Amino acid sequence: MIEIENVKKSFGQLDVLKGMSLTIPKGQATGIVGPNGAGKTTLIKTILGLVKADSGLIKVNGQPLDKDGKYRKNIGYMPQVARYPENMRVYELFDFIKGLRDQDPVYEEELIDQFTLRPELEKSLRNLSGGNRQKVGATLAMMFNPDILFFDEPTAGLDPRSSHKFKKRVENEKEDGKTVIITSHIMSELEQLVDHVVFILDGNIRYYGSMEKLLNESNETRLEAAIATMMDEDPQEVAA
Ligand SMILES: Nc1ncnc2c1ncn2[C@@H]1O[C@H](COP(=O)(O)OP(=O)(O)OP(=O)(O)O)[C@@H](O)[C@H]1O
């Protein structure tokens, strides 16, 4: 479980998180949606300790974030844009991360095969295609079998087959009791994967609750229509 209490973050004059509070339940999947620049990635990075909140409290599994970042051992993160040492080969990157984490991977070989990364292992990261970089990020996020998984726009750039495999994998992770947090602009994808929806607008949480409740309350059958309706109700915020 991840508890977020009145978290604020500004970059200079820009108030990105304006006092957000929410609880992300354990063992379920939560989708974070919102317009470009709404603060989705900033919220994720704040939970991961990669961005320091100006104020507020974040607890992961009941514990406030520790300064040495030990809690992150239990977290996998697939960033929206991954920056790697570009001269490293893919297998060297995997070895490097294993060394850094001082952990043996559980699913390295399985994920390499699942994402057909084996022919890419000898390549330098600078020479990888965009989709294969994404798959490297997905593999790193899941290979240590963490309890909490963050995916920031995971399927952007994946071909349909890889995207399908990725979603199947995430479904399996969920069935295994993992806590999954995903941001995406592809609402059909979230419909398939998530139990709860967080809709961020203008630095605030505009909606937080189950997908089912959201569809019922908005009288819509599809998430895309429900979110679009909420955006239309706040035209100024969306335009901002
Ligand atoms: N390190 C930073 N310094 C200054 N501004 C930043 C920084 N990181 C993010 N921002 C700004 O904070 C706002 C929120 O960015 P964020 O990446 O969280 O949005 P997002 O909801 O993930 O957007 P998208 O859907 O486009 O990925 C944006 O206006 C962005 O330019």
The ligand as an ORCA input file, in Angstrom:
! r2SCAN-3c Opt
* xyz 0 1
  N      12.745     18.723    -13.229
  C      11.841     19.592    -13.667
  N      12.094     20.907    -13.708
  C      11.179     21.796    -14.128
  N       9.940     21.465    -14.534
  C       9.622     20.157    -14.521
  C      10.554     19.166    -14.095
  N       9.937     17.955    -14.188
  C       8.703     18.196    -14.652
  N       8.488     19.504    -14.851
  C       7.250     20.144    -15.315
  O       6.215     19.671    -14.467
  C       5.013     19.480    -15.230
  C       4.506     18.078    -15.039
  O       5.373     17.191    -15.736
  P       5.148     15.614    -15.741
  O       6.265     15.015    -16.511
  O       4.925     15.164    -14.352
  O       3.779     15.504    -16.546
  P       2.982     14.210    -17.075
  O       1.605     14.289    -16.519
  O       3.756     12.980    -16.780
  O       2.950     14.523    -18.642
  P       2.925     13.597    -19.979
  O       1.544     13.017    -20.103
  O       3.187     14.595    -21.052
  O       4.013     12.558    -19.838
  C       5.343     19.865    -16.663
  O       4.950     21.206    -16.885
  C       6.854     19.729    -16.712
  O       7.433     20.587    -17.680
*
